[in-house]
Amino acid sequence: MGKAVLHKAKVVGPALWADHDGIHGTFLLRLILFKPTDVSKLFLFGEKMMRESQSSLMYDSKRGCCPVTSRRVDNAGVIMPPPLIYGGGIVLGAVLEWTMPMRVQFLQNPLFRGLGLILLLGSAVVSLWALRVLSALGTSADPSQPTLVLADSGPFALSRNPLYLALTWLQLGLGLVLAWPWLWITLVPVLWLMTHGVIDREEQYLEDKFGLKYLNYKARVRRWI
């Protein structure tokens, strides 16, 4: 019986040691080798593991960040990619415009179409600028990927979400150029989804990961503009 338990520990032990930085794996390995006379040692060991687990989540004042050890996946966990949210709003607005067209007289004025073109141009410029800054920093614009560096320069010094601002300008600009007011109406649920399903989650993720550095940036730069 003793040899069987020892063999089980040798087979299972290495895999268990890799579980959650070895903390829970080590505890399980001790349970496998547990003997009735080791009750006091087991309690002391469990208390030690609890302290180590809690300390791994404590704020690191020297580096100014909190290790995200409690996350299984290092990303913000947004509900879906932001371009799909805006794309869905534009498609829905187009369908509504085709099935229930709204005619707003002032949108026929060339000035509003010119304003729409300016918004579309601004959207393209801000998007390319923000993507270039992220590329230079070596981090991704994809929220499903880990954020390696906190971007706070270029357009990110003016807005915490320049790429989302550019997508908002895109939908507004299309509404003006095409004279489709439905695109403005469908922008309302788009912004609601972006706020609660994307931006709030990203901000919590960045706060957990970068700590005081992100909080200072958040206090200095507006969410939109």
ChimeraX attribute file (.defattr): number of C-alpha atoms within 10 A of each C-alpha:
attribute: neighborCount
match mode: 1-to-1
recipient: residues
	/A:1	6
	/A:2	8
	/A:3	8
	/A:4	9
	/A:5	13
	/A:6	14
	/A:7	12
	/A:8	14
	/A:9	18
	/A:10	12
	/A:11	11
	/A:12	15
	/A:13	18
	/A:14	14
	/A:15	13
	/A:16	19
	/A:17	17
	/A:18	13
	/A:19	13
	/A:20	14
	/A:21	13
	/A:22	15
	/A:23	18
	/A:24	18
	/A:25	19
	/A:26	22
	/A:27	16
	/A:28	18
	/A:29	19
	/A:30	16
	/A:31	12
	/A:32	15
	/A:33	13
	/A:34	14
	/A:35	10
	/A:36	7
	/A:37	8
	/A:38	10
	/A:39	11
	/A:40	9
	/A:41	11
	/A:42	17
	/A:43	11
	/A:44	10
	/A:45	14
	/A:46	16
	/A:47	12
	/A:48	12
	/A:49	17
	/A:50	12
	/A:51	10
	/A:52	12
	/A:53	17
	/A:54	9
	/A:55	11
	/A:56	15
	/A:57	13
	/A:58	12
	/A:59	15
	/A:60	15
	/A:61	10
	/A:62	6
	/A:63	12
	/A:64	14
	/A:65	19
	/A:66	19
	/A:67	17
	/A:68	18
	/A:69	15
	/A:70	11
	/A:71	10
	/A:72	8
	/A:73	12
	/A:74	17
	/A:75	19
	/A:76	21
	/A:77	15
	/A:78	17
	/A:79	15
	/A:80	14
	/A:81	14
	/A:82	21
	/A:83	12
	/A:84	10
	/A:85	19
	/A:86	23
	/A:87	14
	/A:88	15
	/A:89	23
	/A:90	23
	/A:91	13
	/A:92	17
	/A:93	23
	/A:94	19
	/A:95	14
	/A:96	17
	/A:97	17
	/A:98	12
	/A:99	9
	/A:100	10
	/A:101	14
	/A:102	13
	/A:103	12
	/A:104	10
	/A:105	8
	/A:106	10
	/A:107	17
	/A:108	14
	/A:109	11
	/A:110	12
	/A:111	13
	/A:112	17
	/A:113	19
	/A:114	14
	/A:115	15
	/A:116	23
	/A:117	18
	/A:118	16
	/A:119	22
	/A:120	22
	/A:121	16
	/A:122	17
	/A:123	23
	/A:124	16
	/A:125	12
	/A:126	20
	/A:127	18
	/A:128	14
	/A:129	17
	/A:130	21
	/A:131	17
	/A:132	13
	/A:133	18
	/A:134	21
	/A:135	12
	/A:136	9
	/A:137	14
	/A:138	11
	/A:139	17
	/A:140	15
	/A:141	14
	/A:142	11
	/A:143	18
	/A:144	16
	/A:145	14
	/A:146	15
	/A:147	22
	/A:148	13
	/A:149	14
	/A:150	16
	/A:151	18
	/A:152	17
	/A:153	13
	/A:154	15
	/A:155	19
	/A:156	23
	/A:157	16
	/A:158	16
	/A:159	20
	/A:160	22
	/A:161	18
	/A:162	23
	/A:163	24
	/A:164	21
	/A:165	18
	/A:166	22
	/A:167	21
	/A:168	19
	/A:169	21
	/A:170	22
	/A:171	23
	/A:172	23
	/A:173	27
	/A:174	20
	/A:175	23
	/A:176	25
	/A:177	21
	/A:178	13
	/A:179	22
	/A:180	23
	/A:181	21
	/A:182	21
	/A:183	25
	/A:184	20
	/A:185	15
	/A:186	20
	/A:187	21
	/A:188	12
	/A:189	14
	/A:190	19
	/A:191	18
	/A:192	12
	/A:193	17
	/A:194	21
	/A:195	13
	/A:196	13
	/A:197	17
	/A:198	21
	/A:199	21
	/A:200	13
	/A:201	18
	/A:202	19
	/A:203	17
	/A:204	13
	/A:205	20
	/A:206	21
	/A:207	17
	/A:208	18
	/A:209	23
	/A:210	21
	/A:211	20
	/A:212	18
	/A:213	15
	/A:214	21
	/A:215	14
	/A:216	10
	/A:217	16
	/A:218	16
	/A:219	9
	/A:220	13
	/A:221	16
	/A:222	14
	/A:223	16
	/A:224	13
	/A:225	13
